[in-house]
Amino acid sequence: MMKTREEALAYGLSFPNTYQEAPFHDPNWQLVRVKGSKKAFLWTYERNGCMNLNVKVSPEWRDFWRSTYESVTAGWHQNKEHWNTIILDGTIPDEEIRRMIAESYDLVTDSPSRRIYEAVRKIPKGKVATYGQIAELAGDRKMARAVGNALRRNPYSDFVPCHRVVNAKGELSGGSAFGGEGVQAGLLEAEGVAVRDGRVDLEKYGIYI
């Protein structure tokens, strides 16, 4: 379990163009910022005998984290609408802590991956979109390949419905993308989308942008 400042800072510094700073002349406060903008996405400090992390959070996921883990609370000493505090008391799985830190980094940097995930979340249940459409919704119609790469490493599978994304012919991804043959088709069919021979009828189920 991640319980130390060193572990949290090491993970924060593993992201591109980041650096560590102690801005308050108080060694208890160690931040990780993004070069250029100098925006902080990870605050570390000891409080009440535990290491605490402050991370930025999107409003639509803020309450999910707080309700899922008792040790995730409203951001201490920060805007409680946009920041959460993670108490490293050993009750939160490492992968979830990393996921929250990664989300904070994406929010601060406005990365292409974040825009792609937000675009995918806009696909209604019972509909599909193509990689090109998602690229356009994310702000750059030329990055369809980047959409595929981002969806393959999607850390937010509970929130970002990657199964609703198909290629320009309406064809589904290979089995490896969703952990097995037929998984994507099963997820779509459960939402009322008909799949025939590994393909969806874009005229019937595709979105229009």
C-alpha positions as a Markdown table, in Angstrom:
| # | Residue | x | y | z |
|---|---|---|---|---|
| 1 | Met | 0.0 | 0.0 | 0.0 |
| 2 | Met | 1.2 | 3.5 | -0.8 |
| 3 | Lys | 1.7 | 5.1 | 2.6 |
| 4 | Thr | 4.8 | 7.4 | 2.3 |
| 5 | Arg | 5.5 | 10.8 | 0.9 |
| 6 | Glu | 8.4 | 9.3 | -1.1 |
| 7 | Glu | 6.2 | 6.8 | -2.9 |
| 8 | Ala | 3.6 | 9.5 | -3.8 |
| 9 | Leu | 6.2 | 12.0 | -5.0 |
| 10 | Ala | 8.0 | 9.4 | -7.0 |
| 11 | Tyr | 4.8 | 8.6 | -8.8 |
| 12 | Gly | 3.9 | 12.2 | -9.4 |
| 13 | Leu | 7.4 | 12.9 | -10.8 |
| 14 | Ser | 7.0 | 10.0 | -13.2 |
| 15 | Phe | 4.7 | 12.1 | -15.4 |
| 16 | Pro | 6.3 | 14.2 | -18.2 |
| 17 | Asn | 7.6 | 17.7 | -17.5 |
| 18 | Thr | 7.1 | 17.7 | -13.8 |
| 19 | Tyr | 9.2 | 18.9 | -10.9 |
| 20 | Gln | 9.1 | 19.0 | -7.1 |
| 21 | Glu | 8.9 | 22.2 | -5.0 |
| 22 | Ala | 8.5 | 23.2 | -1.3 |
| 23 | Pro | 7.0 | 26.7 | -1.8 |
| 24 | Phe | 6.0 | 27.6 | 1.8 |
| 25 | His | 9.4 | 27.4 | 3.5 |
| 26 | Asp | 7.9 | 24.5 | 5.4 |
| 27 | Pro | 9.4 | 21.0 | 4.6 |
| 28 | Asn | 6.0 | 19.4 | 5.5 |
| 29 | Trp | 4.6 | 20.8 | 2.3 |
| 30 | Gln | 6.1 | 19.2 | -0.9 |
| 31 | Leu | 4.3 | 19.8 | -4.2 |
| 32 | Val | 4.7 | 18.4 | -7.7 |
| 33 | Arg | 4.2 | 20.9 | -10.5 |
| 34 | Val | 4.1 | 20.9 | -14.2 |
| 35 | Lys | 6.9 | 22.8 | -16.0 |
| 36 | Gly | 5.8 | 25.8 | -18.0 |
| 37 | Ser | 2.4 | 26.5 | -16.4 |
| 38 | Lys | 3.9 | 25.8 | -12.9 |
| 39 | Lys | 0.5 | 24.4 | -11.9 |
| 40 | Ala | 0.5 | 21.9 | -9.0 |
| 41 | Phe | -1.4 | 18.7 | -9.4 |
| 42 | Leu | -0.1 | 16.9 | -6.3 |
| 43 | Trp | 0.3 | 18.3 | -2.8 |
| 44 | Thr | 1.8 | 16.2 | 0.0 |
| 45 | Tyr | 1.8 | 16.9 | 3.7 |
| 46 | Glu | 1.6 | 15.1 | 7.0 |
| 47 | Arg | -1.5 | 15.8 | 9.1 |
| 48 | Asn | -2.9 | 14.0 | 12.1 |
| 49 | Gly | -0.2 | 11.3 | 11.9 |
| 50 | Cys | -0.9 | 10.3 | 8.3 |
| 51 | Met | 0.5 | 11.4 | 5.0 |
| 52 | Asn | -2.1 | 13.4 | 3.0 |
| 53 | Leu | -2.3 | 14.1 | -0.7 |
| 54 | Asn | -4.3 | 16.8 | -2.3 |
| 55 | Val | -5.3 | 16.1 | -6.0 |
| 56 | Lys | -7.4 | 18.0 | -8.4 |
| 57 | Val | -10.6 | 16.3 | -9.4 |
| 58 | Ser | -13.3 | 16.8 | -12.0 |
| 59 | Pro | -16.7 | 17.7 | -10.4 |
| 60 | Glu | -18.5 | 14.8 | -11.9 |
| 61 | Trp | -16.1 | 12.3 | -10.3 |
| 62 | Arg | -15.4 | 14.2 | -7.1 |
| 63 | Asp | -18.3 | 12.7 | -5.1 |
| 64 | Phe | -17.7 | 9.2 | -6.5 |
| 65 | Trp | -14.3 | 9.1 | -4.9 |
| 66 | Arg | -15.5 | 10.6 | -1.6 |
| 67 | Ser | -18.4 | 8.1 | -1.3 |
| 68 | Thr | -16.3 | 5.1 | -2.3 |
| 69 | Tyr | -13.5 | 5.7 | 0.2 |
| 70 | Glu | -13.8 | 7.1 | 3.7 |
| 71 | Ser | -10.2 | 8.3 | 3.4 |
| 72 | Val | -11.0 | 10.5 | 0.4 |
| 73 | Thr | -12.4 | 13.8 | 1.7 |
| 74 | Ala | -13.0 | 17.4 | 0.5 |
| 75 | Gly | -9.7 | 19.1 | -0.3 |
| 76 | Trp | -8.1 | 20.4 | 2.9 |
| 77 | His | -7.2 | 24.1 | 2.6 |
| 78 | Gln | -8.2 | 24.1 | -1.0 |
| 79 | Asn | -11.3 | 24.6 | -3.2 |
| 80 | Lys | -13.5 | 21.8 | -2.1 |
| 81 | Glu | -15.4 | 21.6 | -5.4 |
| 82 | His | -12.2 | 20.9 | -7.4 |
| 83 | Trp | -9.8 | 19.2 | -5.0 |
| 84 | Asn | -9.9 | 16.0 | -2.9 |
| 85 | Thr | -7.7 | 15.0 | 0.0 |
| 86 | Ile | -6.4 | 11.4 | 0.0 |
| 87 | Ile | -5.4 | 10.1 | 3.4 |
| 88 | Leu | -2.7 | 7.4 | 3.1 |
| 89 | Asp | -3.9 | 5.2 | 5.9 |
| 90 | Gly | -3.7 | 1.9 | 4.0 |
| 91 | Thr | -7.4 | 1.6 | 3.2 |
| 92 | Ile | -7.2 | 2.7 | -0.5 |
| 93 | Pro | -5.7 | 0.4 | -3.1 |
| 94 | Asp | -2.5 | 1.6 | -4.8 |
| 95 | Glu | -4.0 | 1.5 | -8.2 |
| 96 | Glu | -6.9 | 3.8 | -7.1 |
| 97 | Ile | -4.4 | 6.3 | -5.6 |
| 98 | Arg | -2.4 | 6.3 | -8.8 |
| 99 | Arg | -5.6 | 6.8 | -10.8 |
| 100 | Met | -6.6 | 9.8 | -8.8 |
| 101 | Ile | -3.1 | 11.3 | -9.1 |
| 102 | Ala | -3.1 | 10.7 | -12.9 |
| 103 | Glu | -6.5 | 12.3 | -13.2 |
| 104 | Ser | -5.2 | 15.3 | -11.4 |
| 105 | Tyr | -2.3 | 15.5 | -13.8 |
| 106 | Asp | -4.6 | 15.3 | -16.8 |
| 107 | Leu | -6.8 | 18.0 | -15.5 |
| 108 | Val | -3.9 | 20.4 | -14.9 |
| 109 | Thr | -2.2 | 19.7 | -18.2 |
| 110 | Asp | -5.4 | 19.5 | -20.3 |
| 111 | Ser | -3.8 | 16.5 | -22.1 |
| 112 | Pro | -5.2 | 15.1 | -25.4 |
| 113 | Ser | -6.0 | 11.9 | -23.5 |
| 114 | Arg | -8.2 | 13.7 | -21.1 |
| 115 | Arg | -10.1 | 15.4 | -24.0 |
| 116 | Ile | -10.5 | 12.0 | -25.7 |
| 117 | Tyr | -12.0 | 10.4 | -22.6 |
| 118 | Glu | -14.4 | 13.4 | -22.1 |
| 119 | Ala | -15.5 | 13.0 | -25.7 |
| 120 | Val | -16.1 | 9.3 | -25.3 |
| 121 | Arg | -18.2 | 10.0 | -22.2 |
| 122 | Lys | -20.6 | 12.0 | -24.4 |
| 123 | Ile | -21.6 | 9.0 | -26.5 |
| 124 | Pro | -25.2 | 8.1 | -25.4 |
| 125 | Lys | -26.1 | 4.7 | -24.3 |
| 126 | Gly | -27.4 | 2.7 | -27.3 |
| 127 | Lys | -25.2 | 4.7 | -29.8 |
| 128 | Val | -21.7 | 4.4 | -31.2 |
| 129 | Ala | -19.1 | 6.8 | -32.5 |
| 130 | Thr | -16.1 | 6.3 | -34.8 |
| 131 | Tyr | -12.5 | 7.1 | -33.9 |
| 132 | Gly | -12.6 | 10.0 | -36.3 |
| 133 | Gln | -15.7 | 11.5 | -34.6 |
| 134 | Ile | -14.1 | 11.2 | -31.2 |
| 135 | Ala | -10.9 | 12.9 | -32.5 |
| 136 | Glu | -13.1 | 15.8 | -33.8 |
| 137 | Leu | -15.0 | 16.1 | -30.6 |
| 138 | Ala | -11.6 | 16.1 | -28.8 |
| 139 | Gly | -10.5 | 19.1 | -30.9 |
| 140 | Asp | -8.3 | 17.6 | -33.6 |
| 141 | Arg | -9.8 | 15.4 | -36.4 |
| 142 | Lys | -6.3 | 14.3 | -37.4 |
| 143 | Met | -5.6 | 12.4 | -34.2 |
| 144 | Ala | -7.9 | 9.3 | -34.8 |
| 145 | Arg | -4.9 | 7.1 | -34.2 |
| 146 | Ala | -4.2 | 8.8 | -30.9 |
| 147 | Val | -7.9 | 8.0 | -29.9 |
| 148 | Gly | -7.2 | 4.3 | -30.4 |
| 149 | Asn | -4.0 | 4.5 | -28.3 |
| 150 | Ala | -5.8 | 6.4 | -25.5 |
| 151 | Leu | -8.7 | 3.9 | -25.4 |
| 152 | Arg | -6.4 | 0.9 | -25.2 |
| 153 | Arg | -4.8 | 2.3 | -22.0 |
| 154 | Asn | -8.1 | 3.8 | -20.6 |
| 155 | Pro | -7.7 | 3.9 | -16.8 |
| 156 | Tyr | -11.3 | 5.0 | -16.3 |
| 157 | Ser | -13.2 | 2.0 | -17.7 |
| 158 | Asp | -15.9 | 2.4 | -15.1 |
| 159 | Phe | -16.7 | 5.9 | -16.5 |
| 160 | Val | -15.4 | 6.0 | -20.1 |
| 161 | Pro | -17.5 | 3.7 | -22.3 |
| 162 | Cys | -14.8 | 2.7 | -24.8 |
| 163 | His | -17.0 | -0.2 | -26.1 |
| 164 | Arg | -19.1 | 2.5 | -27.9 |
| 165 | Val | -16.2 | 3.4 | -30.2 |
| 166 | Val | -15.9 | 1.6 | -33.6 |
| 167 | Asn | -13.9 | 2.2 | -36.8 |
| 168 | Ala | -15.1 | 4.1 | -39.8 |
| 169 | Lys | -16.9 | 1.0 | -41.2 |
| 170 | Gly | -18.7 | 0.3 | -37.9 |
| 171 | Glu | -16.4 | -2.6 | -37.2 |
| 172 | Leu | -15.6 | -3.6 | -33.6 |
| 173 | Ser | -12.1 | -3.8 | -32.1 |
| 174 | Gly | -10.3 | -7.1 | -31.7 |
| 175 | Gly | -10.8 | -9.3 | -28.7 |
| 176 | Ser | -7.6 | -8.2 | -27.0 |
| 177 | Ala | -8.9 | -4.7 | -26.6 |
| 178 | Phe | -11.6 | -5.7 | -24.2 |
| 179 | Gly | -10.2 | -8.8 | -22.7 |
| 180 | Gly | -11.7 | -11.4 | -25.0 |
| 181 | Glu | -13.6 | -12.1 | -28.1 |
| 182 | Gly | -17.2 | -11.0 | -28.0 |
| 183 | Val | -16.8 | -8.8 | -25.0 |
| 184 | Gln | -17.3 | -5.5 | -26.9 |
| 185 | Ala | -20.3 | -7.0 | -28.8 |
| 186 | Gly | -21.9 | -8.2 | -25.6 |
| 187 | Leu | -21.6 | -4.8 | -24.0 |
| 188 | Leu | -23.1 | -3.1 | -27.0 |
| 189 | Glu | -25.9 | -5.6 | -27.3 |
| 190 | Ala | -26.8 | -5.1 | -23.6 |
| 191 | Glu | -27.4 | -1.5 | -24.5 |
| 192 | Gly | -29.6 | -2.3 | -27.4 |
| 193 | Val | -27.1 | -2.0 | -30.2 |
| 194 | Ala | -27.3 | -4.8 | -32.8 |
| 195 | Val | -24.0 | -6.3 | -33.8 |
| 196 | Arg | -23.9 | -8.4 | -37.1 |
| 197 | Asp | -20.7 | -10.1 | -38.1 |
| 198 | Gly | -18.6 | -7.9 | -35.9 |
| 199 | Arg | -20.1 | -4.7 | -37.3 |
| 200 | Val | -22.6 | -2.0 | -36.2 |
| 201 | Asp | -24.9 | -0.2 | -38.6 |
| 202 | Leu | -23.6 | 3.4 | -38.4 |
| 203 | Glu | -26.7 | 4.7 | -40.2 |
| 204 | Lys | -28.9 | 3.4 | -37.3 |
| 205 | Tyr | -26.7 | 3.6 | -34.3 |
| 206 | Gly | -24.0 | 6.2 | -35.1 |
| 207 | Ile | -24.0 | 9.7 | -33.6 |
| 208 | Tyr | -24.0 | 12.8 | -35.7 |
| 209 | Ile | -21.8 | 15.8 | -35.0 |
